[in-house]
Amino acid sequence: MTQPTKPVKTESFEKNVERLDAIVRQLEDAELPLERALQLYEEGMKLSEVCHKQLEEAEGRIEILMKKAGGKVAAEPFAPEKPETP
């Protein structure tokens, strides 16, 4: 009997990465039944999406301190550089 995939919970980023690592190790097992591999892959993809969203949220919260004229330090929103297109 196959095991259902675990529902993706809102865990810390670190816990989600640990689970993704465990999934990858299981998927590397050549004797893993196909159905279980598909379940793990699906769970991994969902976790990957959750981690990506967590990183985007963290990026939005990052502020860069810039020294202004007069020696005052002010926070500015983080604006990542956009890659140049050829």
Secondary structure by P-SEA (a helix, b strand, c coil): ccccccccccccaaaaaaaaaaaaaaaacccccaaaaaaaaaaaaaaaaaaaaaaaaaaaabbbbbbcccbbbbbbcccccccccc
